[in-house]
């Protein structure tokens, strides 16, 4: 390789490497195809089809030729529909809990694709196949076509990584202005936005300054800080500085330390940065909805020192810092920094470089985050430096926790990086949710 060639691994090579990883990371799944459906005795085959995020079940249905009726039920939490383009039939848009009987008439032998036509839903995994008559030959559960069809479906999706979406969040925010007394002032709106979680899948998010996660705020110890919050939601909100030492009146917990910030109202938070911290700012009003819907952003003060034990091992400086906010609920769902695979951001390091990762969990359940290589060393927990680091290739991060971890690139390659609760990372339609990759180059 020329120096230029190996300076950056091309996206083409990267995509191929990712494809190879698909099998290596997760292995294959049992297929979930269904044979049959029920006959009503009059030669009509009735099949129950469920729609939810992000799958159509069963993924594959094998039925005899003849009259077919689908009982389609939306068992999800969003609007879905079922379309069979090959037959030119489609349900209405079904609200959560709604059902529709879709009469297909006398269907000829063949394979028919089924999908949800709501923008982005098919790409997110809402596709299935209906095998009719001899079209279903060889498509029994576990048969060779099953395996290949599923494999192709997974590859099609996994090869989309890293997919482009509108906007990313979490970038460092410079103060809006600095007052004469040195106070760093940050103007922050709270508003609803349409947020592209993955290609074509837009959700209604709540966002600080229009992005998820909200902009990163970084202060040094001693800095005077002011945040002017403008609530553009049609509901109340408040801001809590999680993991940051503040006066009680700035703690953001209505009704005890403040009144709610009403729709259209402004509110000012003001304090001095007293101690180093790895914190986060987030809503403390209807938080179980507002936070997973997007109202979170990292807030760091000072730095976490590298323990001597690691300095002796060559971890002399940090070349790259990554704030990774985990989420699993609300309108955004399973995601890393507000994006779901394949729209998650890949990270790059050169051999010998050190990456510092601040993991934050703003979701409702714990996530064991696993980087295939290199080994991680936890150097701080909840913003408190550890004298002696603790190793972890899988680090379980509970809601509200923060772990600061150093990774030093040692081996070339594309290293998968994902939550190890496998249903947070993988489906029969391919990887999704809490998956990204670390790319190590020369
Ligand atoms: Cu998880």
Boltz pocket constraint, residues with backbone or C-beta under 6 A from the ligand:
constraints:
  - pocket:
      binder: B
      contacts: [[A, 366], [A, 367], [A, 368], [A, 419], [A, 420], [A, 421], [A, 424], [A, 434]]
      max_distance: 6.0
